[in-house]
Amino acid sequence: MAKIPEAQNRLFKNMFVCKKCQTKVRSDPQKILKGKARCRKCAKKVFRPLKKK
């Protein structure tokens, strides 16, 4: 299966997952590293990158 770069960017670029409630959040990586981004659902500041399938 061919991977389309536009689709890969849309699905995985700047996407992070909350470590507590597994909610997906799109945010700037620098904001994630500095702890400025918060989860909309549980208000935690701990995220991990989205795993590619």
N, C-alpha and C positions, 0 to 999 in steps of 0.2 A: 504494500500500500504506500503510495507516495504521500509525503508530508507537505502540506501547503504552508509556506512561511507566514502568510497573512493569518491563517487560522491558528497556527501555533502561537503567534504573538497575541491574538485576541484571547485565547484560552489560558495562557500561562504567564504572560508578561505582567509583572508587578502584582501577582496574585499571591496571597498568603493565607494561611489557615490558623485560626485561633487554637491554641493548644488545649484549652479547657472545653470549649463547646463545638469545635470543628466547623465554625462558620467561616466561609470564604470572604475575604476582604481584599479589595484592590487598593493598593497604597504605594507610595514612593518607598523604595528600599531604604533610603536614608532616614525617613521618618520611623520606619520599623526598627532600625538599628539604634536610633536615639531614644526609642521608647515613647515617641510622641503620638503614635497611632493607637487607637483603642478599638476594641471589638464593639460592634453595635448591639450585640445580643447580651453579653455578660460584662462588658466594660473592663475586661482584662487587657493587659498590654503585652502579652506573651504570644508570639506568632512563630510559625515555621513556614518555609516555602512550600508551595503546592507541588505534590509529586506528579511527575509526568508518567503517563501510562505506557 
